[in-house]
Amino acid sequence: MRPAWAEISLDRLIQNYRLLSAAAGESGLIAVVKANAYGHGTLACAHALANAGAAWLGVTNAEEAIAVRATCPGARILVMSGLWEHEAEGAIEHRLTPVVWEPAHLEWLDAATREKQCATQSVAVHLEIDTGMARQGVRLADLPSFLERMQAAKALSLEGVMTHFHSPELLDGEATAAQMARLDAAMEIISARGFRPTVIHAGNSATVLANDGARSIGELAAKYGASAMLRPGLSLYGYPPRVSGEGASTEANELQPVLAWKTRVVSLRTIEAGESAGYNATFRAGRPSRLALLPVGYADGMNRLLSNRGEVLVRGQRAPIVGRISMDLTIVDVTDIPAVEMGDEVVLIGKQGTEQISAYDFADLAGTIPYEVLCNISARVRRVTLNASEDDV
Ligand SMILES: *Cc1c(COP(=O)(O)O)cnc(C)c1O
């Protein structure tokens, strides 16, 4: 097989999960495994998390959820970004828990339940409230009429109410408090109509790792006789969000990256001073230079903006990326690293010796966020799950 792979430490994933559970205190967690578990491989991660006690898993759509259901028969699976018409039957069949906010979601689910003639068994749904993100969720003004439709959809039961914060990393900002206040106002309306949701959830990694993030959601839930949950994603994979302001908990420092992305040197050459490398000759050697070729390019998730900017680790040292990253290949300059050979292991993200390149380093150079870096490691990069003994990622 081609030497380009991502090592996934399930032990670290579990350690991170335990750390976040502790940080959330009384509140529960929905472990977010959407988008191929942020590039880490959904099935292995979901299975490991469920085994470690994660009762709830969060995914984007029904397709992801059905794949998770196959390995996690007992988990609750929250489908966070809505259902489309013909997914409703599958959602019921696979006991998924859809987040709903469009009247159409209710109609599709209600119709599919009746079609399946299981109207005696209600389908639990979670209602998203738009408290300021303006992306998904029912706006407060539309909530009364939505709840009327909810009442009419007899096959559905309102188990949960949720929202999503737009700036959870601003710890002493007003934004999250304002969104919490709108969620509270929504809960007033919901309970006044006789609904008694049993869970209320909000907040991402930043909220879990904020000192009073879990507490404030817990208090809101308790006010309505519900239990609270938070939905961490990125932090499960070992990257604490960058927060600003006072009130970050110390657990953030203990998270460990779960993924290491590696490859090998597959070719070497020496070019003369003045010669160029790569498309459009954007790198020109100022001295005789030894160049190593890596079998990964932007089709693997090596962001092209790292051309002439990024670094990789070879023999425990940093080697600069030279020239344009191409679709399938990247050139690095190993002139200053003695004795590099064909087959040497190269770290794109991870540790080698005392050096480390994190998804944050990679993201900063590419002008993006670690979420995108991790999700963009493409399907053709093999995911290798490590045993406990091989855990040195
Ligand atoms: C992705 C997502 C999360 C997780 O966010 P992180 O920043 O990765 O912790 C939580 N809730 C919802 C609705 C999401 O879409």
The ligand as an ORCA input file, in Angstrom:
! r2SCAN-3c Opt
* xyz 0 1
  C     -19.997     20.469     15.182
  C     -20.966     20.770     16.223
  C     -20.603     20.707     17.565
  C     -19.182     20.436     18.033
  O     -18.425     21.602     17.976
  P     -16.850     21.652     18.370
  O     -16.517     23.067     18.174
  O     -16.163     20.748     17.412
  O     -16.737     21.184     19.761
  C     -21.585     20.905     18.501
  N     -22.865     21.156     18.137
  C     -23.233     21.252     16.853
  C     -24.644     21.531     16.510
  C     -22.315     21.073     15.847
  O     -22.676     21.169     14.571
*
